[in-house]
Amino acid sequence: MLTIKQITEQTDAVVRGLEKKHFDHAAEAIAKAIGLNDRRRAAQTELDRGLSEVNTLSRSIGGLMKEGKTAEAEEAKQAVSRLKERSKELEAQKSQAEAELQELLYTIPNVPHESVPEGFGAEDNVVERTGGTMKPLPENPLPHWELAKKYDLIDFDLGVKITGAGFPVYKGRGARLQRALINFFLDEARAAGYEEIMPPTVVNAASGYGTGQLPDKEGQMYYCGQDDLYLIPTAEVPVTNIYRDCLLSEADLPIKNCAYTECFRREAGSYGKNVRGLNRLHEFSKVELVRIDTPQHSYESLKEMVAHVEGLVQKLELPYRILRLCGGDMSFTSALCFDFEVYSEAQKRWLEVSSVSNFESYQANRLKCRYRTAEKRTELCHTLNGSALALPRVVAALLENNQTPEGIVMPAALVPYCGFERID
């Protein structure tokens, strides 16, 4: 969440940024936050003044009694009693203002970086660059769901029988391809200096609030009511929360973690041809990158993460493009986000396979994730994450873009992992 210092010292810039994200009533929300903070501070100031008076009067009572000034001592005692009663009222006022301010700040999104373009939706995103080549395909190429059936790789109907729509069953070489991609992505991350983490795939509400899934995306998460736990939508949530309530050393930053997990998303309201097959699932595999960094270095880290993901899609020999998301298409928590899309020749559309984001101090403020500088100051960290990569649409693109009359050819980088050069 935004810091109150950021809101009070950069009010106009914050409002402009929120308006770029098309956050309704930005000026009113920020004015309300400032008003609640003023109430909190006024109560604290009066509390501090009252405590000082209580201490002064309490010290005087003994002396007055010794001097025989009983009436004055009694008057001082009554004054102390009144001040203590007033302190209780002020504590209640301060606590209420703090609680209201906290709840309000949870509902205000992050301010976008100055380089974020204006825009309302996906059509306004800016293409940073493209890469890869479109391969010649057979006449009337098949979409991945037909290829999966033809080569017995994925059974969507069996997933419906076992669980429901959006939970496919991978079989034989389809399952081996999944495992190959997971291991390939993890090996590439380790080679780039990321420490592998194997986190839980269910988290508590505090973890959801820490990274911003709650309260913003509560309806998109699977909830286990009896235990008050949530299935994770991404490994970002448990891995970033490792550093909740932590005071790190500047010398240890940046911290670089990677994790493979299953991810669970309700995707409420998703339907139509663009969600067919692997295009949108309720459960899927993903390798995630997470970094904890200093404000001074976090945008260099973002560049490195974008380059890492670009290297993956290049090694998979997929045609791709990188988008700089506009204000209206960004997530609630990100300050700057780059999306990676690979092209599906059979579907004639771009498929998103990764988002790489810098959240600046927004998550860190929720998490109370701080670091101590070399000068012994305590500062909020910056947090970053990115998919490297999410498997379903990568698999869809690999199947569709590599189909030949003789079968589906695997990219050379994957052959040592899957153990076969072709699916036929």
Secondary structure, 3 states (H helix, E strand, C coil): CCCHHHHHHCHHHHHHHHHHCCCCCHHHHHHHHHHHHHHHHHHHHHHHHHHHHHHHHHHHHHHHHHCCCHHHHHHHHHHHHHHHHHHHHHHHHHHHHHHHHHHHHHCCCCCCCCCCCCCCCHHHCEEEEEECCCCCCCCCCCCHHHHHHHCCCEEHHHHHHHCCCCCCEECCHHHHHHHHHHHHHHHHHHHCCCEEECCCCEEEHHHHHHHCCCCCCHHHCCEECCCCEEECCCCHHHHHHHHCCCEEEHHHCCEEEEEEEEEECCCCCCCCHHHCCCCCCCEEEEEEEEEEECCCCHHHHHHHHHHHHHHHHHHCCCCEEEEECCHHHCCCCCCEEEEEEEEECCCCEEEEEEEEEECCCHHHHHHCCEEECCCCCEEECEEEEEEEEEHHHHHHHHHHHCEECCEEECCHHHHHHHCCCEEC
